[in-house]
């Protein structure tokens, strides 16, 4: 006797398997489970807040200072005015930076960092004077000027290796065209372009006009620099000229492509 055909077997399988099963629905969390999870999240958040603000574990206990050269660490700490014992997380970084710049103009930049778990770090960068201006109206003291033209400190003695700015400008139409602040910026520009060895050897930067700036070096030597333009080229030319003519007393690099030296 012949067995069932292929079509018959297929029909039998359909009957045996029955109708397709409906898709299983994803079981939603029970309300009690949701409440437990919510309570756990609230307690975790509250605990974190207490650890950061209320516990004695993360409070400020020390303020460290680095990067000072002229300023003292105690001066920086006093100006920063960080409250010891306050929560470390609540310390205002921006406020500390603003206080330091306001109270200590010698500071050019400052980085305030939280040093967990108990410290605040103050990393300061002080301004470097490239010129000093004699302040005859203040007991012969000197005002330090940095490479940005910022007058940031008054000192009793001229710092070693920093040239004195001398303004020898006649009261004429030239001064109206280039007012004194502009001429001071040009002198600062010149001082910033000087090679380190020349800067240490320069006693005075004299400004007669915008395009007549000269240097007075040790040993009675003078350099006609001209304006503040093409400073790097003039610096390279002056360095070569000083080596080529060690006995000369007068140098002219106002036109760096046509330098000159004279005297002995």
Secondary structure as GFF3:
##gff-version 3
##sequence-region A 1 264
A	DSSP	alpha_helix	6	17	.	.	.	ID=ss1
A	DSSP	alpha_helix	31	49	.	.	.	ID=ss2
A	DSSP	pi_helix	50	54	.	.	.	ID=ss3
A	DSSP	beta_strand	62	66	.	.	.	ID=ss4
A	DSSP	alpha_helix	73	80	.	.	.	ID=ss5
A	DSSP	three_ten_helix	88	90	.	.	.	ID=ss6
A	DSSP	alpha_helix	93	103	.	.	.	ID=ss7
A	DSSP	beta_strand	107	115	.	.	.	ID=ss8
A	DSSP	beta_strand	119	126	.	.	.	ID=ss9
A	DSSP	beta_strand	129	135	.	.	.	ID=ss10
A	DSSP	three_ten_helix	136	138	.	.	.	ID=ss11
A	DSSP	beta_strand	141	146	.	.	.	ID=ss12
A	DSSP	beta_strand	151	155	.	.	.	ID=ss13
A	DSSP	beta_strand	163	167	.	.	.	ID=ss14
A	DSSP	alpha_helix	173	177	.	.	.	ID=ss15
A	DSSP	alpha_helix	180	193	.	.	.	ID=ss16
A	DSSP	alpha_helix	196	201	.	.	.	ID=ss17
A	DSSP	beta_strand	202	209	.	.	.	ID=ss18
A	DSSP	beta_strand	212	217	.	.	.	ID=ss19
A	DSSP	three_ten_helix	218	220	.	.	.	ID=ss20
A	DSSP	beta_strand	222	226	.	.	.	ID=ss21
A	DSSP	alpha_helix	231	244	.	.	.	ID=ss22
A	DSSP	beta_strand	250	252	.	.	.	ID=ss23
A	DSSP	beta_strand	260	262	.	.	.	ID=ss24
###
